[in-house]
């Protein structure tokens, strides 16, 4: 299982943008809303599940997209199904650990 990630610093905190690798470059459209899962935001590099787990555990701010990514975060106790938003069948979740 592969994930696409971009790691940045935001206000001295590690911010992780992570998505299912197969969603990279896709546009999600629902009603008047269009979201682009862009390479510039999510596509710095590809990682395997082990590295994705480590990044999820060590990030303060996480923007995640995709069934595999969000399922992994919930399994790790990082994400919660209560916060998941679905846009055109694709789950999105943002986590802030300050």
C-alpha distances in whole Angstrom, upper triangle without the diagonal:
4,7,10,13,17,19,23,26,27,31,30,27,23,22,18,17,13,11,8,8,10,13,14,18,18,21,21,25,27,31,32,29,26,23,22,18,19,18,21,20,16,16,17,14,10,9,6,6,10,11,10,12,15,15,15,18,20,20,23,22,19,19,15,14,12,12,8,10,13,12,11,14,16,15,16,19,19,19,21,21,25,24,21,22,22,22,23,20,17,17,18,19,21,22,25,26,29
4,7,10,13,16,19,23,25,28,27,24,21,19,15,14,10,9,7,6,8,11,11,15,16,19,20,24,26,30,30,27,24,21,19,16,16,15,18,17,13,12,13,10,6,6,5,6,10,10,9,11,14,13,14,17,18,18,22,20,17,16,14,13,12,12,9,9,13,13,12,14,17,17,17,20,19,19,21,22,25,23,21,22,21,22,22,20,17,17,17,18,20,21,23,24,27
4,6,10,13,16,19,21,25,24,21,18,16,12,10,7,6,5,5,8,9,9,13,14,17,18,22,24,27,28,24,22,18,16,13,14,12,15,13,9,9,11,8,6,5,6,7,10,9,7,10,12,11,11,15,16,15,18,17,14,13,10,10,10,11,9,7,11,12,11,12,15,16,16,18,17,16,19,20,23,21,18,19,19,19,20,19,15,15,14,15,16,17,20,21,24
4,7,10,14,17,19,23,22,20,16,14,10,8,6,5,6,5,9,9,7,11,13,16,17,21,23,27,26,23,20,17,14,10,10,9,11,10,6,6,7,6,4,6,9,11,13,11,9,13,14,12,12,16,16,15,18,16,13,12,10,10,11,13,11,10,13,15,14,14,18,19,18,20,18,18,21,21,24,21,19,20,19,19,20,19,16,15,14,15,16,17,20,21,24
4,7,10,13,15,19,19,16,12,10,7,6,4,7,9,9,12,12,10,13,15,17,18,22,24,28,27,23,21,17,15,11,11,9,10,8,5,6,6,6,6,7,10,11,13,10,8,12,12,9,10,14,14,12,15,13,10,10,9,11,12,15,13,11,13,16,14,14,18,19,17,19,17,17,20,21,23,21,19,20,20,20,22,21,17,16,15,15,14,15,17,18,21
4,7,10,12,16,16,14,10,8,6,5,7,9,12,12,15,14,12,14,16,18,19,23,25,28,27,24,21,17,15,12,11,9,8,7,5,6,5,7,9,10,14,15,16,12,11,14,14,10,12,15,14,11,14,12,10,10,11,13,15,18,17,14,16,19,17,16,20,21,20,21,18,18,22,23,25,22,20,21,22,22,23,23,19,18,16,16,14,15,16,18,19
4,7,10,13,12,10,7,6,5,6,9,12,15,15,19,18,15,17,20,21,22,26,28,31,30,26,24,20,18,15,14,13,11,9,9,10,8,9,12,12,15,16,16,12,11,14,12,9,11,13,11,9,11,10,9,10,12,15,17,20,19,15,17,20,18,16,20,21,19,20,17,18,21,23,25,22,21,22,24,24,26,26,22,20,17,16,14,14,15,15,17
4,6,10,9,8,6,5,7,8,11,15,18,18,22,20,18,19,22,23,24,27,29,31,30,26,24,21,19,17,15,14,12,10,11,12,10,12,15,15,19,19,19,16,15,17,15,12,13,15,12,10,11,10,10,12,14,17,20,23,22,18,20,23,21,19,22,24,22,22,19,20,23,25,26,23,23,23,25,25,28,28,24,22,19,18,15,15,14,15,16
4,6,6,5,5,6,9,11,14,18,21,22,25,23,21,23,25,26,27,29,31,33,32,28,26,23,22,20,19,18,15,13,14,16,14,16,19,19,22,22,21,18,17,18,16,13,14,15,12,10,10,9,11,13,16,19,23,25,24,21,22,25,23,20,23,25,22,23,19,20,24,26,27,23,24,25,27,27,30,30,26,24,21,19,16,15,13,14,13
4,5,5,6,6,10,12,15,19,22,23,26,24,22,23,25,25,26,28,29,31,30,26,25,22,21,20,19,19,16,14,15,17,16,19,21,21,24,24,24,20,19,20,18,15,15,17,14,11,9,8,11,12,16,19,23,25,25,21,22,25,23,20,23,26,23,23,19,20,23,25,25,22,22,23,26,26,29,29,26,23,20,18,14,14,12,12,11
4,5,8,9,13,15,19,22,26,27,30,28,26,27,29,29,29,31,32,34,32,29,28,25,25,23,23,22,20,17,19,21,20,22,25,24,27,27,26,23,22,23,21,18,18,18,15,13,10,10,14,15,19,22,26,28,28,24,24,27,26,23,25,28,25,24,21,22,24,27,26,23,25,25,28,28,32,32,29,26,23,20,17,15,12,13,11
4,7,9,13,16,19,23,26,27,30,28,27,28,30,31,31,33,34,36,35,31,30,27,27,25,24,23,21,19,20,21,19,22,24,23,26,26,25,21,21,21,19,16,17,17,13,11,10,11,14,17,20,23,27,29,28,24,24,27,25,22,25,27,24,24,20,22,25,28,28,24,26,27,30,30,34,34,30,28,24,21,18,16,13,13,11
4,6,10,13,16,20,23,24,27,26,24,26,28,28,28,31,32,34,33,29,28,25,25,22,22,22,20,17,17,19,18,20,21,21,23,22,21,19,17,18,15,13,13,13,10,8,6,7,11,13,16,20,23,25,24,21,21,24,22,19,21,23,20,20,16,18,21,24,24,21,22,24,27,28,31,30,27,24,21,18,15,13,10,9,8
4,7,10,13,16,20,21,24,23,21,23,25,26,26,29,30,33,32,28,27,23,23,20,20,19,17,15,14,16,15,16,18,17,19,19,18,15,14,14,12,9,10,11,8,5,5,6,9,11,14,18,21,23,21,18,18,21,19,16,19,21,18,18,15,16,20,23,23,20,21,23,25,26,29,28,25,22,19,17,14,12,11,10,10
4,7,10,13,17,18,21,19,18,20,22,22,23,25,27,29,28,24,23,20,19,16,16,16,14,11,11,14,13,15,16,16,18,18,18,15,13,14,13,9,10,11,9,6,6,5,6,8,11,14,17,20,19,15,16,19,17,15,18,20,17,18,14,15,18,20,21,18,18,20,22,22,25,25,21,19,16,13,11,10,9,10,11
4,6,10,13,14,18,16,15,17,19,20,20,23,25,28,27,23,22,18,17,14,14,14,13,10,9,11,11,12,13,12,15,15,15,12,10,12,11,7,7,10,9,6,8,6,5,6,8,11,14,17,16,12,13,16,14,12,16,17,15,16,13,13,17,19,20,17,17,18,20,20,23,22,19,16,14,12,10,10,11,12,14
4,7,11,12,15,13,11,14,15,16,17,20,22,25,24,20,18,14,13,10,11,11,10,7,5,9,9,11,12,12,15,15,16,13,11,13,13,10,10,13,13,10,11,8,6,5,6,8,12,15,14,11,12,15,14,13,16,18,17,18,14,14,17,18,20,16,15,16,17,17,20,19,16,14,11,10,9,11,12,14,16
4,7,9,12,10,10,13,14,16,16,19,21,24,24,21,19,15,14,10,11,11,12,9,6,8,10,10,10,10,12,12,14,11,8,11,12,9,9,13,13,11,13,11,7,6,5,7,9,11,10,7,9,12,11,11,14,16,15,16,14,13,16,17,19,16,14,15,16,16,18,17,14,12,10,10,10,12,14,16,19
4,6,8,7,7,11,11,13,13,17,19,22,23,19,17,13,12,8,10,10,12,10,7,9,11,11,10,10,12,12,15,13,10,13,15,12,11,15,16,15,16,14,10,8,5,5,6,9,8,6,9,11,11,11,14,16,16,17,15,14,16,16,19,16,14,14,14,14,16,14,11,10,9,10,12,14,17,19,22
4,6,6,7,11,11,14,14,17,19,23,24,20,18,15,14,10,12,12,15,13,10,10,13,12,10,10,11,11,14,13,10,13,16,14,13,17,19,17,20,17,14,12,9,7,5,7,6,6,9,11,11,12,15,16,16,18,17,15,18,17,20,18,15,16,15,15,16,14,10,11,11,13,15,17,20,22,25
4,5,6,9,10,14,15,18,21,25,25,22,19,16,14,10,11,10,14,13,9,9,11,10,7,9,10,11,15,14,11,15,17,15,15,19,20,19,22,19,16,14,11,10,9,11,9,9,13,14,14,15,18,19,19,22,20,19,21,21,24,22,19,19,18,18,18,16,13,14,14,16,18,20,22,24,27
4,6,8,8,12,13,17,19,23,24,21,18,15,13,10,12,12,15,15,12,11,14,13,11,13,13,14,18,17,15,18,20,19,19,22,24,22,25,22,19,16,13,11,9,11,10,11,14,15,16,17,20,20,22,24,22,21,23,22,24,22,19,19,17,16,16,14,12,14,15,17,19,22,25,27,30
4,6,6,9,9,13,16,19,20,17,14,11,10,7,9,10,13,12,10,10,14,14,12,14,15,16,19,18,16,18,21,19,18,22,23,21,23,20,17,14,11,8,7,10,11,11,13,15,16,17,19,21,22,23,21,19,21,20,22,20,17,16,14,13,13,12,9,11,12,15,17,20,23,25,28
4,6,9,11,15,18,21,21,18,15,12,9,6,6,6,10,10,7,7,11,11,10,13,15,16,19,18,16,19,21,18,18,22,23,21,22,20,16,14,12,10,10,13,13,12,15,17,18,18,21,22,23,25,22,21,23,22,24,22,19,18,17,15,16,15,12,14,14,16,17,20,23,25,28
4,7,10,13,17,20,19,16,13,10,7,5,5,6,9,10,9,9,12,13,13,17,19,20,23,21,19,22,24,21,21,25,26,23,25,22,19,16,14,12,13,16,17,16,18,21,21,22,24,26,26,28,25,24,26,25,27,24,21,19,18,16,16,16,14,16,15,18,19,22,25,27,30
4,6,10,13,16,16,14,10,8,6,6,7,9,12,12,11,12,16,16,16,19,20,21,24,23,20,23,25,23,22,26,27,25,26,23,19,16,14,11,11,14,16,16,17,20,21,21,23,25,26,28,25,23,24,23,25,22,19,17,15,13,12,13,11,14,14,17,19,22,25,28,30
4,6,10,13,13,10,7,6,4,6,8,11,14,13,13,14,18,19,19,22,23,24,27,26,23,26,28,25,24,28,28,26,26,23,20,16,15,12,13,16,18,17,18,21,23,23,24,27,28,28,26,24,24,23,24,22,18,16,14,11,10,12,11,13,13,17,18,22,25,28,30
4,7,10,11,8,6,5,6,8,11,14,16,15,14,16,20,21,21,23,24,24,27,26,23,25,28,25,24,27,28,25,26,22,19,16,14,11,11,14,17,16,17,19,21,21,22,25,26,27,24,22,22,20,21,19,16,13,10,7,6,9,8,11,11,15,17,21,23,27,29
4,7,7,6,4,6,9,11,14,17,19,18,18,20,24,25,25,27,28,28,31,30,27,29,31,28,27,30,31,28,28,25,22,18,17,14,15,17,20,20,19,22,24,24,25,28,29,29,27,24,24,22,22,20,17,14,11,7,6,10,10,13,13,17,19,23,26,29,31
4,6,5,7,9,12,14,17,21,22,20,20,23,26,28,27,29,30,29,33,32,28,30,32,30,28,31,32,29,29,26,23,19,18,15,16,17,21,21,20,22,25,25,25,28,29,29,27,24,23,21,21,19,16,12,10,6,5,9,10,13,13,17,19,23,26,29,31
4,6,8,11,14,17,20,23,24,23,23,26,29,31,31,32,34,33,36,35,32,33,36,33,31,34,35,32,32,28,26,22,21,19,19,21,25,24,23,26,28,28,28,31,33,32,30,27,26,23,23,21,19,15,13,10,9,13,14,16,17,20,22,25,28,31,33
4,7,10,13,16,19,22,23,21,23,25,28,30,31,33,34,34,37,36,32,34,36,33,31,34,35,32,31,27,25,22,21,19,20,23,26,25,24,27,30,29,29,32,34,33,31,27,27,25,24,22,20,16,15,11,11,15,16,17,17,20,21,25,27,31,32
4,7,10,13,15,19,19,18,19,22,25,27,27,29,31,30,33,32,28,30,32,29,27,31,31,28,27,24,22,18,18,16,17,20,23,22,21,24,26,25,26,29,30,30,27,24,24,22,21,19,17,13,12,9,10,13,13,14,14,16,18,22,24,27,29
4,7,10,12,16,16,15,16,19,22,24,24,26,28,28,31,30,26,29,31,27,26,30,30,27,27,23,21,17,16,14,16,19,21,20,20,23,25,25,26,29,30,29,27,24,24,23,23,20,18,14,13,9,10,13,12,14,13,16,18,21,24,27,29
4,6,9,13,13,12,13,15,18,20,21,23,25,25,28,26,23,25,27,24,22,26,26,23,23,20,17,13,13,11,13,16,19,17,17,21,22,21,23,26,26,27,24,21,22,21,21,18,16,13,12,9,10,12,11,12,11,14,15,18,21,24,26
4,5,9,10,9,10,12,15,17,18,21,23,23,26,24,21,24,26,23,22,26,26,23,23,20,17,13,13,11,13,16,18,17,18,21,22,22,24,26,27,27,24,22,23,22,23,20,18,15,14,12,12,14,12,13,12,15,16,19,22,25,27
4,7,9,7,7,9,12,14,14,17,19,20,22,21,18,21,22,19,19,22,23,20,21,17,15,11,10,8,10,14,15,14,15,18,19,19,21,23,24,24,22,20,21,21,22,19,16,15,14,12,13,14,11,12,11,13,14,17,20,23,25
4,5,5,6,7,10,13,14,17,19,21,23,21,18,22,23,19,20,23,23,20,21,18,16,13,12,11,13,17,18,16,18,21,21,21,24,26,26,27,24,22,24,24,25,22,20,18,18,16,17,18,15,16,14,16,16,19,21,24,26
4,5,5,4,7,9,11,14,17,19,21,19,17,21,21,18,19,23,22,20,21,19,16,14,14,13,15,18,18,16,19,22,21,21,24,26,26,27,24,23,26,26,27,24,22,21,21,19,20,20,17,18,16,18,18,20,22,25,26
4,6,6,7,11,13,16,20,21,23,20,18,22,22,18,19,23,22,19,20,17,16,14,14,15,17,21,21,18,20,24,23,22,25,27,27,28,25,24,26,27,28,25,23,22,22,20,22,23,19,20,17,19,18,20,21,24,25
4,6,8,11,13,15,18,19,21,18,16,19,19,16,16,20,19,16,17,14,12,10,11,11,14,18,18,15,17,21,20,19,22,24,23,24,21,20,23,23,24,21,19,19,19,18,20,20,17,17,14,15,14,16,17,20,21
4,6,8,10,12,15,16,18,15,13,16,17,14,14,18,17,15,16,14,11,9,9,9,12,15,15,12,14,18,17,16,20,21,21,22,19,18,21,22,23,20,18,18,18,17,19,19,15,15,13,14,14,16,17,20,22
4,6,7,11,14,16,18,15,13,17,18,15,16,19,19,17,19,17,14,13,12,12,14,17,16,14,17,20,19,19,22,23,23,25,22,21,24,25,27,24,21,21,21,20,21,21,18,18,16,17,17,19,21,23,25
4,7,10,14,16,17,14,13,17,16,14,16,19,18,16,18,17,15,14,14,15,17,20,18,16,19,21,20,20,23,24,23,25,22,22,26,27,28,25,24,24,24,23,25,25,21,21,19,19,19,20,21,22,24
4,7,10,13,14,11,11,15,15,13,15,18,17,16,19,18,16,15,15,15,16,19,17,15,18,20,18,19,22,23,22,24,22,22,25,26,29,26,24,25,25,24,25,25,21,21,20,20,20,21,22,23,25
4,7,10,12,10,9,13,14,12,14,17,17,17,20,19,16,16,14,14,15,17,14,13,16,18,16,17,20,21,20,23,21,21,24,25,28,25,23,24,24,24,24,23,20,20,19,19,20,21,23,24,26
4,7,8,6,6,10,10,10,12,14,15,15,19,18,16,16,14,15,15,16,13,12,15,16,13,15,18,18,17,20,18,19,22,24,26,24,23,24,24,25,26,24,20,20,19,19,19,20,22,22,25
4,6,6,6,9,10,11,12,14,16,17,20,20,17,17,15,16,15,15,12,11,15,15,12,14,17,16,15,19,18,19,22,23,26,25,23,24,24,25,26,24,21,20,20,20,21,21,23,23,26
4,6,5,6,9,10,10,12,14,15,19,19,16,17,14,15,14,13,10,9,12,12,9,11,14,12,12,15,15,16,19,20,23,22,20,23,23,24,25,23,20,18,18,18,19,19,21,21,25
4,5,5,6,9,10,11,13,15,18,19,17,18,16,18,17,17,13,12,15,14,11,12,15,13,12,15,15,17,20,22,25,24,23,25,26,27,29,26,23,21,21,20,20,20,22,21,24
4,5,5,6,9,10,11,12,16,17,15,16,15,17,17,17,14,12,15,15,12,13,16,15,13,16,15,17,20,22,25,23,22,25,25,27,28,26,23,21,20,19,19,18,20,19,22
4,5,5,6,9,10,11,14,14,12,13,11,13,13,14,11,9,11,12,9,9,13,12,11,14,12,14,17,19,22,20,19,21,22,23,25,23,19,17,16,15,16,15,17,17,20
4,5,5,6,9,10,14,14,12,14,13,15,15,15,12,10,11,11,8,8,11,10,8,11,10,12,16,18,20,19,18,21,22,24,26,24,21,18,17,16,16,15,17,16,19
4,5,5,6,9,12,14,13,15,15,17,18,18,15,13,14,15,11,11,14,13,10,13,12,14,18,20,23,21,21,24,25,27,29,27,23,21,20,18,17,15,16,15,18
4,5,5,6,10,11,9,12,12,15,16,17,15,12,13,15,12,10,14,14,11,14,11,13,17,20,22,20,19,22,23,25,27,25,22,19,17,15,14,13,14,13,16
4,6,6,9,9,7,10,10,13,14,15,13,10,10,12,9,7,10,11,9,10,8,10,13,16,18,16,16,19,20,22,25,23,19,17,15,12,12,10,12,11,14
4,6,9,10,10,13,13,16,18,18,16,13,13,14,11,9,11,11,8,9,7,11,14,17,19,18,18,21,23,25,28,26,23,20,18,15,14,11,12,10,13
4,7,9,10,13,14,18,20,20,18,15,16,17,14,12,15,15,12,13,10,13,17,20,21,19,20,23,25,27,29,28,24,22,19,17,15,12,12,10,12
4,6,7,10,12,15,18,19,18,14,14,17,14,12,15,16,13,13,10,12,16,19,20,17,18,20,23,24,27,26,22,19,17,14,12,9,9,8,10
4,7,10,13,16,19,21,20,16,16,18,16,13,16,17,15,14,11,12,15,18,19,16,18,20,23,24,27,26,23,20,17,14,11,8,6,5,6
4,7,10,14,17,19,18,15,14,17,16,13,15,18,15,15,11,11,14,17,17,14,15,17,19,21,24,23,20,17,14,11,7,6,5,6,8
4,6,10,13,15,15,11,11,14,13,10,13,15,14,13,10,10,13,15,16,12,13,14,17,18,21,20,17,14,11,8,6,5,7,9,11
4,7,11,13,14,10,10,14,13,11,14,16,16,15,12,11,13,14,15,12,11,12,14,14,17,17,13,11,8,6,5,7,9,12,14
4,7,9,10,7,7,10,11,9,12,14,14,14,11,10,12,13,14,11,10,11,12,13,15,14,11,8,6,5,6,8,12,14,17
4,7,8,6,7,10,11,11,13,15,16,16,14,12,13,13,15,12,10,10,10,10,12,11,7,6,5,7,9,12,15,18,21
4,6,5,6,8,10,11,12,14,16,17,15,13,14,13,15,14,10,11,10,10,11,9,6,5,7,9,12,14,18,20,24
4,6,5,6,8,10,11,12,14,15,15,12,13,11,14,14,10,11,10,12,13,10,7,6,9,10,14,16,19,21,25
4,6,5,6,9,10,10,12,14,14,12,14,13,17,16,13,15,14,15,16,13,11,10,11,12,15,16,20,21,25
4,6,5,6,9,10,11,13,11,10,12,12,15,14,12,13,14,15,17,14,11,9,9,9,12,13,16,18,21
4,5,5,6,9,10,11,9,7,9,9,12,10,8,11,11,14,16,13,10,7,8,7,10,11,15,16,20
4,5,5,6,9,10,10,8,9,9,13,12,10,13,13,16,18,14,12,10,11,11,13,14,17,18,22
4,5,5,6,9,9,8,11,11,15,14,13,16,16,19,20,18,15,13,13,12,14,14,17,17,21
4,5,5,6,5,5,8,10,13,12,11,14,16,18,21,18,15,12,12,10,11,10,13,13,17
4,5,5,6,5,6,7,10,11,10,14,15,19,21,18,16,12,12,10,12,11,14,15,19
4,5,8,8,9,11,14,14,14,17,19,22,23,20,18,15,16,14,16,15,17,17,21
4,5,8,10,12,15,15,15,19,20,23,25,23,20,17,17,14,15,13,15,14,18
4,6,7,10,13,13,14,17,20,23,25,23,20,17,16,13,14,12,14,13,16
4,7,10,12,11,12,16,18,21,24,22,19,15,14,11,10,8,10,9,13
4,7,9,8,8,12,14,17,20,18,16,12,11,8,8,7,10,11,15
4,5,6,7,11,13,17,20,17,16,12,11,9,10,9,12,13,17
4,5,5,9,11,14,17,15,13,10,10,9,11,12,15,16,20
4,6,9,11,15,18,16,15,12,11,10,11,12,14,16,19
4,6,10,13,16,15,14,10,9,6,8,9,11,14,17
4,7,10,13,11,10,6,6,5,8,10,13,16,19
4,7,10,9,8,6,5,6,9,12,15,19,21
4,6,6,5,4,6,9,12,15,19,22,25
4,5,5,6,8,11,14,17,20,24,26
4,6,8,11,14,17,21,24,27,30
4,7,10,13,17,20,23,26,29
4,7,10,14,17,20,23,26
4,7,11,13,17,20,23
4,7,10,14,17,20
4,7,10,13,16
4,7,10,13
4,7,10
4,6
4
